[in-house]
Amino acid sequence: MQRRFLMYLFCTAAQEKETQMKGAVIIYYGVGHCKFFADRGAKITELLRSVPLRVTAIHCCYDNPLV
């Protein structure tokens, strides 16, 4: 279900002319989820490669200073 939502979100954002020219910034708010990318890194990379959207940056916010 989350993949479908993300795909819909990315496809909707890709329809904007400014987003097509400048790209998009993804912000992940990972408070309490410090293992999110470690567990799902390959799936996230696969998803980002399949969307029709240029991702210019990814910002990750965590509450764990060790991450």
C-alpha positions as CSV (number, residue, x, y, z in Angstrom):
1,M,0.0,0.0,0.0
2,Q,2.8,2.4,0.8
3,R,4.5,1.8,-2.6
4,R,1.2,2.6,-4.4
5,F,0.9,5.8,-2.4
6,L,4.5,6.9,-3.1
7,M,4.1,6.1,-6.8
8,Y,0.9,8.2,-6.9
9,L,2.6,11.0,-5.1
10,F,5.7,11.0,-7.3
11,C,3.6,10.8,-10.5
12,T,1.4,13.7,-9.4
13,A,4.4,15.8,-8.5
14,A,6.0,15.0,-11.9
15,Q,3.1,16.6,-13.6
16,E,4.1,20.1,-12.3
17,K,6.2,22.0,-14.9
18,E,8.5,23.5,-12.2
19,T,9.1,20.1,-10.6
20,Q,10.0,18.8,-14.1
21,M,12.6,21.5,-14.6
22,K,14.1,21.7,-11.1
23,G,13.5,18.3,-9.6
24,A,12.1,17.3,-6.2
25,V,13.5,17.1,-2.7
26,I,12.4,14.2,-0.6
27,I,12.3,14.7,3.2
28,Y,12.1,11.6,5.4
29,Y,11.2,12.2,9.0
30,G,12.6,9.1,10.7
31,V,12.1,9.8,14.4
32,G,11.9,6.4,16.1
33,H,12.7,4.6,12.8
34,C,16.5,4.5,12.8
35,K,16.8,1.3,10.8
36,F,14.5,2.4,8.0
37,F,17.1,2.7,5.2
38,A,19.2,-0.2,6.5
39,D,16.2,-2.5,6.2
40,R,14.7,-1.1,3.0
41,G,17.6,0.5,1.1
42,A,17.4,-1.7,-2.0
43,K,13.6,-1.3,-2.3
44,I,13.8,2.5,-1.9
45,T,16.5,2.7,-4.6
46,E,14.4,0.5,-6.9
47,L,11.3,2.7,-6.3
48,L,13.2,6.0,-7.0
49,R,14.7,4.6,-10.2
50,S,11.2,3.6,-11.5
51,V,9.4,6.9,-10.9
52,P,9.1,9.6,-13.6
53,L,10.5,12.3,-11.4
54,R,14.0,13.7,-11.0
55,V,15.0,13.6,-7.3
56,T,17.6,16.2,-6.6
57,A,18.1,15.6,-2.9
58,I,17.0,13.4,0.0
59,H,17.1,14.8,3.5
60,C,16.7,12.4,6.4
61,C,15.8,13.6,9.9
62,Y,16.5,11.3,12.9
63,D,16.3,11.5,16.6
64,N,19.2,9.1,17.1
65,P,22.6,10.8,17.0
66,L,24.3,7.5,16.0
67,V,22.6,7.3,12.7
